[in-house]
Amino acid sequence: MTFHQLVPLVAFVLNLTLVAVVLYRDHRSPLNRVFAAFASALGVWNLGVFVLRSTTEAGTAFVVEKFLHIGVILVPVLYYHFVVIFLELGPRRRAALALTYALAAGFLALSPTPLFLRGVALTEWGFAPAPGPVYNLFFVYLLLPILGGVLELGLAYRGMDSAFRRNRAKLIMAGSLISLLGGVVDIARFGLRMEWLYPPGIPANTIFALLLAVSIVRYRLVDVGIVTKRVAIFGMLLVASVPLVIALGTFAEQRWQLRYSLSLREDFVLAFLLAVLLTPLLRRAEGWLDRLIYRKRYGFYETLSDLRKRMGSLLDVTRLADTLVQTLVHRIPLTHGALYLFDPGSGEYRVQRVVSAGAIEGRWRPLGVQGPLIRWLRDNDILVREEIALRRRMAEALAEAEDDLEAMQVALLLPLKSEGQLIGVLALGEKLSGEIFDADEMELLAVLAGQATVALQTSQLYEQLKRSNEQLVEANRLKSKFLAQFSHELRTPLNAIIGFSKVMLKTSGAALSRDQQEDLAAIHGNGLHLLALINDVLDFSKIESGTLELEVAPVSIDELIDECVRTTLPLTRGRNLTISQEVEPALPPVRADRTKVRQVLLNLLSNAVKFTPEGKVTVRARAETHRLVVGVQDTGIGIPPEDQSKLFRAFQQLNGGKLHLPLGGTGLGLVISKSFVELHGGEIWVESREGQGSTFSFSLPLEPVHAHEVRRG
């Protein structure tokens, strides 16, 4: 097989591959069907030329000429029809299409008659048609629709706002012009009887088919998916194997005088087997084809990987939306992009963030939940705008969304879905390079959309929690304000009751009976108890709201312990109970709020007295390396292990009912004591065994105190 015979065979295989993959993907798309018909007509032409160049019989050649002219006659009209659908010019070019189809039908009717072909003539390059009277008119028909298609593409090219629509239009125009030039040379060669000149028409058609294939794979001329790439690779291996088998056979015949007389069919069988053997190289060839066809910017993958890591650390919805859209637009780079999020208030999807590189500015209208775009994205995956015209079901479903898509000027819409709920839409413009998003990139974008959904949900939950926390803080502030005001209103009359009852107890003398004196003493004692309860609640409210402040000054802890013991002694009257002190001599002063530390000590002492029916309460104090430790030990009832975990919780009281102890109180004493100690930077703890007493201890940090401060304090 010579190179002259191989060229139309390669072109035929390419045409057949294009037809197969286009119809396999979507045989109902008008664009796909017309494109397949056009490629089929080219295939008939190329197959006929291959057979014509392989035969030596004039009768066979004449039959083949009639066969291949069926394809030749159909090529111009199908090409023009394809251009009309591609440019969406159908309604405006019906008359021109009808005329072209009528001319094609006329030439098809004449093609079997001598008016069209009288026979064949043998030339230097094989058999050529012997034209009839109307054959010259056929040449005009052959060129005009192709020239018209090129002009339509050229006129539409200026108005195309899509970079890769322009790129694929350029490829079609380039292929068309090459094919047209080859046809013109063939006509001139035929008309001027220049048989010595090589006929360039079939090589030109081969180049045209290759450019169409590149346009399909690289710029999604028709929607064929990943199968195109795989079939194209195997087709190239098969086509490359044919001349390789022939060359090896010829070399063997010349080098080793081996007889090489395999038929064409046997050559193809060997070539097919060789292509199968080479399929382990498919992945490597696919990567090479990716680099050749897509010119991949590998920064795309690094960008998405980096973005996925960064999104996980963002909890603010605004920052997350800004990072997501801005990174995609500036680092891929894209013309523009936007993030839609569902707004419960309006019941629409509204734009949260828009970023533009300045190439295209989209107009971002709210998207209704029942609008065609949202309905489609809710039930489907990534929406590729260029595929709408290629898939009939999509075109019908999104017919009413054309205005929205035209306003946005986007290439992709990525749904952000979680458990069947569409929470947002990521709208991306085209690449500034003019290239498409290939299958691998869209798969990565789908993964990114899933992670963006999780990140958005997390940030939205965080925002809700933040708002709830702010509301709680405000409620707490109002509660504290109320308690402060309420306690003030309670303490004003209560102080009067306590004050007057105390004066009356001191001055009444014999004027009151014993029962009246006891009643007055009960009024005074209960007034003091109620005042203590109010103060506890107020202190706890300040602790919760974070408004409690310390008035720090040097404090002599031994003097404070002595004062607190003297204050507590009246609680032991009439009981077999003693209070003692074991304080290390020369304890250093501590920097603390004297009132708060006094309240802690009094609370621990009163609790110890309360839970010790008889026995002993001991207050100890010692200095350690960096802290001062104060402990209150009693020989009382002790605390069961299950109750010890409740000690420092608010409004929790121990059960002393079995001992008939007058417990009372708010259950806030130890909670307040713990907060006071921790505000000083110390800690409080308990050691206790049931029936053997308890020891409550707390520590305060020791800080240097100057002598003049102690004297002044």
MIGU-139187 format. One record per residue: x, y, z of N, C-alpha, C in turn. Coordinates in steps of 0.2 Angstrom, whole numbers, plus 2048, in hexadecimal, padded with zeros to 3 digits. Atoms other than C-alpha are relative to their C-alpha. Example, Ala and Ser with C-alpha at 12.3 -4.5 7.8 and 13.67 -1.06 7.14 Angstrom:
8047FA80083E7EA8278048068007FC7FA7FF8447FB8247FC805803
//
This chain:
8047FA8008008008008048068007FC7FA8008078117FB7FD8058048027FB7FC8068218047FA8037FC8067FD8047FA8277F67F97FC8028068047FE7EE8197FB7FE8018078018007F97F081B80D7FD8068038037FA7FE7EB82D80E7F88008018088008007D882B80A7FE7FA8058028057FB7D881B8168018038078007FC7FA7DE8268247FB8048018067FB8007D18338207FA7FC8028068037FF7C48268207FF7FD8078008037F97C981E8317FE8068048027FA7FC7C88308387F98028008077FF8017B78338317FC7FB8038048057FD7B08238378018008077FF7FF7F97B78268487FC8068038047FA7FE7AF8378497F87FE80080780280179E8308437FE7FB8068028047FB79F8228507FF8038078007FD7FA7A382C85F7FB8058018057FB80079783A85B7F97FD8018078047FF78882E8598007FC8068008047FA78D8248687FE8048068027FB7FA78C8338747F98028008077FE80077C83A86E7FD8007F980280080777483585E7F98047FE8067FC8017648408618028077FF7FF7F980076D8508618018027F88007FE80776A85A8508078017FE7F97FF80277C8608508047FA7FF7FC80680178384F8537FE7FC7FA8038048067788478458038037FA7FD7FD80677D8548388077FF7FF7F980180078F85383D8027F97FE7FE80780278F84083C7FE7FF7F880280180778684182B8068037FB7FA7FD80379484D8258067FC8007FA8048007A284282B7FF7FA7FC8028068047998338238018017F97FF7FE80779983C8128078007FE7F88008017AC8408148027F98007FE8067FF7AE82E8197FF7FC7F98028048067A58278098058037FA7FB7FD8057B08337FE8077FD8017F98027FF7C082E8068017F87FF8008078017BC81B8068007FF7F98018018077B781C7F48078027FC7F97FE8037C88257F08057FB8017FC8057FE7D18187F97FF7F97FC8018058057C980A7EF8028017F97FE7FD8077CB8147DF8077FF7FF7F88008017DE8157E28037F98017FE8077FF7DF8037E67FE7FB7FA8038048067D67FC7D68048027FA7FD7FF8067DD7FA7C57FB7FE7FA8058018057CD7F67BC7FC8067FF8047FA8017C48047B37F87FF8028078017FF7B37FC7B57FE8018088017FF7F97B57FB7C88018078027FF7F97FE7BC80C7C97FA8057FE8067FC8017AC8137C07FB7FF8058058017FA7A180B7CD8028048067FD7FC7FA7AC8127DB7FF8077FF8017F98017AB8237D37F98028028077FE7FE7988237D47FF8008078028017F879881D7E68038068047FD7FA7FC7A582A7EC7FD8067FF8037F980179C8387E47F98018048057FF7FB78D8357EF8028048067FD7FD7FB79883A7FD8028077FE7FD7FA8027A08487F37FA8058008067FC80178E84F7EF7FD8038068037FE7F978884F8018058048047FB7FD7FB7988568097FE8088008017F98007948698047FA8028048067FE7FC78286980A8007FE8078008027F978585F81A8058058047FB7FB7FC79486B81E7FD8068018037FA7FF78A87A81B7FA7FF8068068017FB77B8738268037FF8077FC8007F978886F8348028068027FE7F97FE78E8818347FA8038028067FD7FE77C8878357FE7FE8078028037F977887C8448058038057FA7FE7FB78988084C7FF8078028007F97FE78689384B7F98028028077FF7FE77389184F7FD8057FC8037FC80576E89983F7FA7FD7FC80580380476088D83A7FB8047FD8067FC8027518988398028057FA7FE7FB80575B8A582F8037FD7F97FD8038067638998227FC7FA7FD80480580375488E81E8008007F880180080875389480C8077FE7FD7F98028037668928098017F98017FF8077FF7668818107FB7FC7FB80580380575687C8068038007F97FD7FF80775F8827F68067FB7FF7FA80580076F8787FA7FE7F98008028078007668687FE7FC7FF7F980380280675C86A7EE8057FF7FA7FB80180576C86C7E48037F98017FD8067FE77385D7ED7FC7FA7FD8048058027648537E98007FF7F88008008087658587D68067FC7FE7FA8038027778537D58007F88028008077FE7748427DE7FB7FD7FB80480380576683F7D18047FF7FA7FC8008067728437C38067FB8007FA8037FF78183A7CA8017F97FC7FF80780477D8287C28008017F98017FF80777A8307B18078037FD7FA7FD8047878357A38008078008007F87FF7828477A68058028057FC7FF7FA78C8467B68077FD7FF7FA8038017998397B38007FB7F980080480679E8317A28047FA8017FC8057FF7AA8257A98068028047FA7FE7FC7BC8257B08068007FB7FA8008047CD8297A98067FF8047FA8027FC7DE8227AF8058067FF7FB7FA8007EA8307B48077FD8047F98027FD7FC8307BC7FE7FE8088028017F97F382F7CE7FB7FB8018068057FF7E68227CA7FA8027FC8067FE8047D58237C37FD8068028037F97FF7CC8347C17F98007FC8068008047BA8387BC8008037F98017FD8067B583B7AA7FA8048008067FC7FF7A984A7AC7FB8007FB8067FF80579884C7A47FF8077FF8027F980179085C79F7FF8058068027FC7FA78A8617B08058008067FB8017FB79A85D7B98038078027FD7F97FE7A186F7B87FB8048058057FD7FB7918757C18017FD8077FF8047FA7948687CE8068038047FB7FD7FC7A58707D27FE8078038027F97FD79D8817D57FC7FE8078048027FA7908787E18057FE8057FC8037FC79E86F7E98048068057FD7FB7FD7A787F7EE7FC8058048047FA7FD79988C7F27FE7FE8078038017F97918848018068008057FA8007FB7A38818098028078017FE7F98007A78938057FB8048048057FD7FC79789880C8007FF8087FF8027F979A88F81C8068038037FA7FD7FE7AB89681E7FE8088028027F97FF7A38A881C7FC8018068048007FA7968A48298048008067FC8017FA7A389F8358048068017FC7FA7FF7AE8AE8327FC8068028047FB7FE79F8BA8347FE7FF8078028017F97998B28448068008057FA8007FC7AB8B184B8018068047FF7FA7FD7AC8C384F7FB8018068057FF7FA79C8C385A8007FA8058008067FB7A18B38648038038067FD7FD7FA7A38B88768037FA8047FD8067FC7A98A687B8077FF7FC7F98018037BC8A38798007FA7FC7FF8068047BB8918757FB7FF7FB8048018067AC8938698048037FB7FC7FD8057B889F8608057FB7FD7FA8058017C68928617FD7FA7FB8038058047BB88485A7FE8027F98027FD8077B488F84C8078017FC7FA7FF8047C68938478037F97FE7FE8078037CA8808467FC7FE7FA8048028067BB87D83B8018047FA7FE7FC8067BF88C8308077FE7FD7FA8028037D188782E7FF7F97FC8018068037CC87582A7FC8017F98047FE8067BF87C81E8048037FA7FC7FD8057CB8878158057FB7FD7FB8058037D88798137FC7FB7FB8038048057CB86E80C7FE8037FA8027FC8067C487B8018068027FB7FA7FF8047D687F7FB8027FA7FC7FE8068037D986D7F77FB7FE7FA8058018067C886C7ED8028057FA7FF7FB8067CD87C7E38067FD7FC7FA8038037DE8747DF7FE7FA7FC8028068047D68647DA7FC8027FA8047FE8057C986D7CF8058037FA7FB7FD8057D78777C78047FB7FC7FC8058037E28687C47FB7FC7FB8048048057D385F7BC7FE8047FA8027FC8057CD86D7B28068027FB7FB7FE8057DE8727AB8047FA7FE7FD8068027E38607A88087FF8037F98007FD7F28617B48017F98047FF8077FD7F384E7B88067FF8047F98017FC80584F7BE7FF8038078017FD7F97FF85A7CD7FD7FB8058038057FB7FC84F7DD7F98038028077FE7FD7E98507E28008018077FF7FF7F87E98597F37F98008038078007FD7D68577F67FF7FC8068008057FB7D78478008048028067FC7FE7FA7E684D80B7FC8068048037FA7FD7DC85D80E7FA7FE8048058027FD7CD8548138027FC8077FD8047FA7D884981F8028058067FF7FB7FB7DE8598277FA8038038067FD7FE7CD8608287FD7FB8068038057FB7C78508318048008077FC7FF7FA7D685283D7FE8068048027F97FD7D18648417FA7FF8048078017FD7BF85F8448017FC8077FF8047FA7C58518508038048067FD7FB7FB7D085E85A7FB8048038067FB7FD7C186A85B7FB7FC8048058047FC7B685C8628037FF8077FD8027FA7C285686F8028068047FD7FA7FC7CA8678747FB8058018057FA8007BB8738717F97FE8008078028007AC8688737FC8027FB8047FE8067A686B8617F97FC8018068047FE79A85C8658017FD8067FF8037FA7978548758017F87FF7FE8078017A08438748037FD8067FE8037FA7A88418858077FD7FF7F98037FF7B883788A8017FB7FB7FF8068057B482987D8048037FA7FD7FD8067BA83586F8087FF8017F88017FF7CC8358768027F98007FE8078007CD8238797FF7FD7F98018038077C681E8688058037FB7FB7FD8047D182B8608077FD8007FA8037FF7E08248688017F97FD7FF8078037DD8128638008017F88008008077D88188518078037FD7F97FE8027E98218508057FB8007FB8057FF7F28128567FF7FB7FA8028058057E88078498038037F97FE7FD8077EB81483A8088008007F98008007FE81583F8037F97FF7FD8078008008028407FF7FE7F88018028077FA80082D8078027FC7FA7FF8048098098258067FD8047FB8037FC8148028338017F87FD80080780280F7F082E8037FF7F97FE8008078117F481B8088028007F97FF8018227FC81E8057FB8037FC8057FD8297EE8298007FA7FA8008068058237E181B8048027FA7FC7FE80682B7EB80D8088008027F98007FD83B7ED8188037F98007FF8077FF83B7DA81B8027FD7F97FF8028078397D78088068027FD7FA7FD8038477E28038077FE8047FA8017FC8537DE8118027F88007FF8077FF8517CB8137FD7FC7FA8038038068497C78027FB7FC8028068047FE83A7C180B7FA8027FB8067FE80582A7C08007FA8038058067FC7FD81D7CD8067FB8017FC80580080480D7CA7FE7F98008038068007FD8007CD80B7FA8057FD8057FC8037EF7D48067FE8068048017FA7FC7E87E580C7FC7FD8068038037FB7DC7DB8178047FD8067FB8027FB7EA7D281F8048058037FC7FA7FD7F47E28217FC8038068047FD7FB7E57E982B7FF7FB8068008057FA7E47D98368068018047FA7FF7FD7F67DB83A8018068048007FA7FD7F47ED83D7FC8018078058007FA7E57EA8498047FD8067FD8047FB7EF7DD8538068048037FA7FC7FE7FE7E98547FD8068048037FB7FC7F27F785A7FE7FD8078028037F97EC7EB8688067FF8047FA8017FC7FD7E786D8038068037FE7FA7FD8017F986F7FB8048058057FD7FB7F27FD87A8038018077FD7FE7F97FC7FC88A8038078007FE7F980180380D8837FB8058008057FB8017F28148838008068057FF7FB7FB7F481D8938058067FF7FB7FB80280482588E7FE8047FA8027FD8067FD82987D7FA8058028057FB7FE7EE8318868038068037FD7FA7FD7F983C8918038047FB7FD7FC8068028418817FB8047FD8057FD8037F28458797FD8068048037FB7FB7EC84F8888058067FF7FB7FA8017FC85A8878008037F98007FD8077FB85C8747F98047FF8077FD8027E88608737FE8058058037FB7FB7E48688848058058027FB7FC7FD7F48708887FF8028078027FF7F97F086D89A8048058047FD7FC7FC7F487A8A68007FC8078008047FA7F986F8B57FF8048068027FB7FB7F787E8C07F97FF8038078017FE7E487A8C08007FB8058008057FB7E786A8CA8038038077FD7FD7FA7F28738D77FC8058038047FB7FD7E68818D87FA7FD8048068047FD7D78758DC8027FD8067FD8047FA7E286B8E88018058067FE7FB7FB7E887B8F17F98038038067FD7FE7D68828F27FC7FB8048038057FC7CF8728F98038008077FC8007F97DC8739087FE8078038017F97FD7D888690B7F98008028077FF7FE7C588490B7FF7FD8078018037FA7C687891A8018048067FE7FC7FA7CD8859257FC8078018047FA8007C08939217F97FF8038068017FD7B189592C7FB8067FF8047FA8017AB8A69267FD7FF7F980380180779F8A49178028057FB7FE7FB8057A48B590F8077FE7FE7F98028027B78B09108007FA7FC8008068037B389F90A7FE8017F88037FF8067A98A58FB8058047FC7FB7FC8037B78B28F78067FC7FE7FA8058017C58A58F87FE7FC7FA8028058057BB8998ED8008037F98017FD8067B68A48DF8078047FD7FA7FD8027C68AF8DF8067FC7FE7FB8048027D28A18DE7FF7FD7FA8028038067C98988D08018057FA8007FB8057C88A88C68078027FE7FA7FD8017D98AF8C88067FA7FF7FA8058007E489E8C97FF7FB7FA8008048057DC8948BB8038027F98047FB7FE7D98A28B47F97FF7FC8068008037C78A58AF7FE8077FF8037FA8017BD8B38A87FD8038068047FD7FA7B28B58B77FD7FA8038038057FC7A98AB8C47FC8038068057FE7FB79B8AC8D17FE7FA8048038057FC7948A28E07F98028028067FF7FD7828A18E37FE7FC8068028047FA77B89C8F47F88018018077FF7FF7698998F97FF8048068027FB7FB7618A79027F97FE8038068037FD7538A090E7FB8068008047FA7FF74C8B29107FC8017F98037FE8077488B58FD7FE7F97FD8018068047478A28F88038007F97FD8008067538A58EA8087FF8017F98008007658A28E68038067FE7FD7F980176F8B28E78078008007F87FF8017818B78E38038028077FD7FF7FA78C8B68F28078047FE7F97FE80279D8BA8E98008007F87FF8008077A18C08D78088027FF7F97FE8027B38C18D08018007F97FF7FF8077B88C78BF8078017FE7FA7FE8037C88C78B58008067FC8017FB8047C18D58AB7FF7FF7F98018028077BF8CB89B7F98017FF8088008017AC8C989D7FD8018078047FE7FA7A08D08AA7F97FD7FF8068038007918C58AE7FB8048038067FD7FD7808CB8B37FD7FB8048028057FB77B8C28C37F98018028078007FD7688C08C57FF7FA8058018067FB7618B68D47FC7FA7FC80380680375C8A48CF7FB7FE8048058037FC74B89E8D58007F98018008087FE74988D8DD7FC7FC7FB80380480573D8888CF8028027F97FD7FE8077478908C18037FA7FC7FD80680474D8848B38077FE8027F98017FE75F8868B88017FC8077FF8047FA75D8818CA7FC7F98008038078007518738C68057FB7FC7FB80480375E86C8BA8067FE8047FA8017FC76D86E8C67FE7FC8068028047FA7638668D48007F97FE8008078027618568CA8067FD7FC7FA8028047718568C08078028037F97FE7FE7848598C18028067FD7FE7FA80378E8668B97FD8027FA8037FE8067868708AC8058047FC7FB7FD80579187489D7FC8047FB8047FC8057898838938007FD7F97FF80280779087D8837FD7FA7FE80380680278886C8847F98018008087FF8007768738857FE7FF7F98028008077758758728027F97FD7FF80780377C8638707FC7FA8038048057FC77085A87C7F98028008077FE80175E85A8777FC8018078048007F97578568898028068047FE7FA7FD7628648907FE8067FD8037FA80475D8708837F98028028077FF7FF74B86D8867FF8038078007FF7F974D86E8998028078027FD7FA7FE75787E8997FE8067FA8027FB80574E88788A7FE8078038027FA7FC7478948978068048047FA7FD7FC75889789F8058047FC7FB7FD80576089E88F8028078037FF7F97FE75E8B08968058008067FC8007FA7668AC8A78077FE7FE7F98028027758A389E8038057FC7FD7FA8047778B18928038058047FE7FB7FC7788BD8A08067FE8047FA8027FC7858B38AA8067FF7FC7FA8018057908AF89B8057FB8037FC8057FD79689F8A48017FA7FC7FF80780479E88F89E7FE7FA8048028067FC79A8848AD7FC8028068047FF7FA78D8838BB8017FA8047FF8067FC7928788C97FB8008068058007FB7848738D58047FE8077FD8017F97898738E87FA7FC8048068047FD77E8658EF8027FC8067FF8047FB77D85C8FF7F97FD8028068047FE77184E9037FA8027FC8067FF8047668528F47FE8088008027F97FF7658658F98058047FC7FC7FC80476C8728ED8018068047FE7FA7FB77587F8F98038067FC7FD7FB80477D8898EB8027FE7F97FE80280778488A8D98068047FF7F97FD80279688E8D48008017F88007FE8077968978C38068027FE7F97FF8027A68978BA8008037F88007FE8077AA8A18AA8057FC7FC7FB8048047B689B89C8078018027F97FF7FF7C889889D8038067FC7FD7FA8057D28A88978047FD7FB7FC8038057DC89C88D7FC7FE7FA8048028057CD8988837FF7F87FF8018078007CE8858877FA7FE8048068037FC7C087A88D8027FD8077FF8047FA7BF87289E7FF7F97FE8018078027C386089A7FD7FB8058038057FB7BC8508A28038008077FD8007FA7C984F8AF7FF8068048017FA7FC7C88618B47F98018038078007FE7B58608B57FF7FB8068008047FB7B78518C08038028077FD7FD7FA7C385A8CC7FB8068028047FA7FE7B78698CC7FA7FD8048058037FD7A985D8D18027FE8077FE8027F97B38578E08018068048007FA7FD7B78698E47F98038028067FE7FE7A586D8E47FD7FD8068028047FA7A185F8F08048038077FC7FD7FA7AF8668FC7FE8078028027F97FF7A98788FA7F97FF8038078017FC7978728FF8017FE8077FF8027F979E86A90F8028068037FD7FA7FC7A887A9137FB8058018067FB80079988590F7FB7FE8068058027FB78E87B91A8038018077FC7FF7FA79B87B9288008088028007F97FF79D88E9267F98038028077FE7FE78A8919267FE7FE8078028027F97888879368048048057FC7FC7FB79689093E7FD8078008037F980078E8A19397F98008048068007FC77D89B9408027FF8087FE8017F97868959508038078037FD7FA7FE78F8A69517FA8058018067FC7FF77E8AF94F7FD7FE8068048037FA7768A495C8048028067FC7FF7FA7858A79688008088018007F97FF7848BA9657F98028038077FF7FD7718B99698007FE8087FF8027F97768AF9798038058047FC7FC7FC7838BB97E7FC8078028057FB7FF7768C997C7FB7FF8058058027FB7698C09868037FF8077FD8007FA7768BD9938028068037FF7F97FD77A8CF9947FA8038038077FD7FD7688D49967FE7FC8068028047FA7668C69A38058038067FC7FD7FA7758CD9AD7FE8078018037F97FE76E8DF9AB7FA7FF8048068017FC75E8D99B18017FE8087FE8027F97668D09C08038058047FD7FA7FC7708DF9C57FB8058028057FB7FE7618EA9C47FB7FD8068058037FB7568DD9CD8037FF8077FD8017F97638DA9DB8008078037FF7FA7FD7658EC9DD7F98028048077FF7FD7528EE9E07FE7FC8068018057FA7528DF9EC8048038067FB7FE7FA7618E59F67FE8068038017F97FD75B8F79F97FB7FF8068048017FA74C8F1A048037FB8057FE8057FC7558E2A0A8068038057FB7FC7FC7648EDA117FC8048068047FD7FB7568F7A1A7FE7FB8068028057FB74F8E7A228057FE8047FA8027FC7608E1A278028058057FE7FA7FC7658F2A2E7FC8018068057FE7FB7558F6A388007FA8058018067FB7548E4A3F8068008047FA8007FC7668E5A458008058058007FB7FB7638F6A4D7FB7FE8068058017FB7538F0A558027FA8057FD8057FC75C8E0A5C8048038057FB7FD7FC7698ECA647FC8048058037FB7FC75D8F9A6B7FA7FE8048078027FE74D8F0A6F8007FE8087FF8027F97538E8A7F7FA7FD8038058037FD7458E4A8B7F98017FD8067FE8037388ECA807FD7FA7FC8038058047368DCA768007F98048008067FC7318CBA7D8057FB7FC7FB80480373D8BCA7A7FE7FD7F98028038067328B5A6C8018067FA7FF7FA8057328C7A638088017FE7F97FF8017458C8A658037FA7FB7FE8068047478B6A5D7FD8017F98037FF80673B8BBA4F8048067FC7FC7FB8037458CBA4C8077FE7FE7F98038027568C1A4C7FF7FC7FA80180480674E8B5A3F7FF8057FA8017FC8067498C4A348078037FE7F97FE80275B8CBA358047FA7FD7FC8058037638BAA327FE7FE7F98028028077588B6A238018057FB7FE7FB80575B8C7A1C8078007FE7F980180276E8C4A1D8007FA7FB80080680476B8B3A157FD8017F98037FE8067608BAA078058057FC7FB7FB80376D8C8A048067FC7FD7FA80480277B8BAA027FE7FD7FA8028038067708B19F58008047FA8007FC80576D8C09EB8078027FD7F97FF8027808C49EB8037FA7FC7FE8068047838B29E57FE8007F98038008077778B39D78048067FC7FE7FB80477E8C49D28087FF7FE7F98028027908BE9D38017FB7FA80080580678C8AF9C87FE8037FA8027FC8077848BA9BB8058047FD7FA7FC8037938C59BA8057FB7FD7FB80580379E8B59B87FE7FE7FA8038038077938AE9AA8018057FB8007FB8057938BF9A18078027FF7F97FD8017A68C29A38018078028007F97FE7A38D29AC8038018077FD7FF7FA7AB8CE9BC8078028007F97FE8007BB8D79C08038008077FC8017FA7C88D59CD8038078027FC7FA7FE7CF8E39D88067FD8047FA8047FD7E18DC9DB8048058047FC7FC7FC7EB8E29E98047FB8057FD8047FC7F88DA9F57FC7FE8068048027FB7EF8CFA028047FB8047FD8047FB7F68C7A127FB7FA8018058057FF7EE8B6A127FF7FD8078018037F97F18B1A247FB8058048047FB7FD7E88C1A2A7F97FF7FD8078018037D98BDA1D7FD7F98038038067FD7D88ABA247FD8018078027FF7F97D78B1A367FA8048008077FD8017C98BDA317FB7FC7FE8068048027BF8B0A287FE7FB8068018057FA7C18A4A377FC8038058047FC7FB7BA8B1A437F98017FE8077FE8037AC8B5A377FC7F98018048078017A78A2A367FF7FD8078008037F97A989EA497F88008038068007FD7978A4A4D7FB7FA7FD804806803790895A428017FA8047FF8067FC798889A4E7FD8008078037FF7F978F88FA5E7FB7FA8018048057FE786881A678017F97FD7FE80780378F873A5D8077FE8027FA8037FE79D868A618058007FA7FC7FF8067A886FA538058068017FB7FB7FF7B8879A538038027F97FD7FE8067C1883A468078028027F97FE7FE7D4884A468048027FA7FC7FE8067E288BA3B8077FD8007F98028007F3884A358038037FA7FE7FB8067FB892A2B8088008017F87FF80080E892A278028078027FE7F97FE8178A0A2F8038047FA7FD7FB80581C8AFA247FE7FE7F98038018078118ABA158018077FC7FF7FA8048158B7A077F98037FE8067FD8028078C3A027FF7FE7F98028028077FD8BF9F27FD8067FD8037FB8037F78CB9E57F97FD7FE8068038017E48C89E57FA8058028057FC7FE7D38CF9E77FD7FE8078018037F97D18CE9FA7F87FE8018078017FF7BE8CF9F97FE7F97FD8018068037BD8C09ED8037FA8047FD8067FD7C98B59F67FD7FF8078048017F97C08B9A077FA7FC7FF8068048017B08B39FF8017F97FE7FF8078017B88A39F98017FC8077FE8037FA7BF89FA0A7FA8008058068007FC7AF8A4A137FB7FA7FD8058058037A5898A078037F98027FD8067FE7B188AA0A7FF7FE8078008017F97B188CA1D7F87FF8028078017FE79E88EA1E7FD7F97FD80280780279C87EA138037FA8057FD8047FC7A8875A1E7FC7FF8078048007FA79E87AA2E7F97FD7FF80680280178E876A267FF7F87FF800807801793864A218047FC8057FC8047FB79C860A317FC8018078047FF7FA78F85DA3F8048018077FC7FF7FA79D85BA4C8077FD7FE7F98028027B0859A4B8048078007FB7FB8017BD865A448008037F97FE7FC8067C0872A368068038007F97FE8007D2876A328018047F97FE7FC8057D8884A278088007FF7F98008007E9882A208038047FA7FD7FC8057F588DA158077FF8007F980180180688AA0E8028037F97FD7FE806811891A018047FB7FC7FC8048058188879F28048047FC7FB7FC80582488C9E47FD8067FD8027FA8048198979DA7F88018028077FF7FE8088969E37FF7FF8088038007F97FF8989F47FA7FB8008058058007F48899F97FC8018078058007FA7E588BA057FC7FA8008058068007DB87CA0B7FC8018068048007FA7CC87AA167FE7F98018018077FE7CB869A1E7FB7FF8058058017FB7BC862A278007F88028018077FE7B8851A307F87FE7FF8078018017A6852A2A7FE7F97FC80380680379B846A208037FE7F97FD8028067A6846A107FB8007FA8048008077A08459FE8017FA7FC7FF80680479C8369F58038017F97FD7FF8077A68339E47FB8037FB8057FE8057968359DA7FE8078008027F97FF7938469E18058057FF7FB7FC8007A484D9E08008047F98007FC8067A28519CD7FB8057FF8057FB80079385C9D18028068047FF7FB7FC79C8679DD8018077FD7FF7F98027A18759D27FC8027FA8067FF8057918759C77FB8058038057FB7FE7858839C87F97FD8028078027FD7758809D38007F98018008077FD77B86F9D98018008077FF8007F977986B9EB8017F88027FF8077FE77F85B9F47FA7FE8058068037FC7728509FD8027FF8077FE8017F8774853A107FA7FE8048068017FC76284EA148007FB8058008067FB76683EA1C8038028077FD7FE7FA770847A297FC8068038057FB7FE762854A2B8048078017FC7FA80076F862A277FC8067FD8037FA803768874A248048037FA7FB7FF806770875A127FE8077FD8027FA803766883A098058037FB7FB7FD80576F88F9FD7FE7FF7F980280080876F8919EA8047FB7FD7FC80580477C8849E68058047FB7FC7FC8047878929DF8078018037FA7FE7FC7948949ED8077FD7FD7FA8038027A18889E68028027F97FF7FE80779E88D9D48038078007FE7F97FF7A189F9D98088008027F98017FD7B189A9E38047FE7FB7FB8038067B88909D48018067FB7FF7FB8047B589F9C98058068027FC7FB7FD7BD8AB9D58087FE8007F98038007CD8A09D78038007F97FD8018077CF89D9C48018077FD7FF7F98027CD8B09C18078028037F97FE7FD7DD8B29CC8057FC7FD7FB8058037E68A49C28017FA8047FF8067FC7E48979CF7FB7FA7FE8058058017DA8879D17FD7FE8068038037FA7CF87E9DD7FE7F97FF8018078017CC86C9E17FE7FD8078038037FA7C58609EE8037F98007FE8077FF7CB8509F67FB7FE8068058027FB7BD846A007FF7F98008028078007B8835A067FA8008058067FF7FC7A7832A0C8007FD8078008027F97A5831A1F8078028037F97FE7FD7B7838A218028077FF7FE7F98017B684AA1D8028027F97FE7FE8077BB855A0E8058068017FB7FB8007C9861A0A7FF8047FA8007FB8067C68709FE8068048007FA7FC8017D68789F88008057FA7FF7FB8067DA8879ED8078038007F97FD8017EA88F9E67FF8067FD7FF7FA8037EF8A09E28078017FE7F97FF8027FE8A59D88048058047FC7FB7FC80C8AD9E18048057FC7FD7FB8048128BD9D98048058057FC7FB7FC8208C99E07FC8068028047FB7FD8188D69EB8058058047FB7FB7FD8238E69F07FE8028078017FE7F98248EBA027FB8068008047FA7FF81C8FC9FF7F97FF7FE80780280280D8F39F77FD7FD8068028037FA80B8E9A077FE8058058017FB7FB80C8F8A127FA8047FE8067FC8037FF901A077FA7FC8018068058007F48F2A067FD7FF807
//
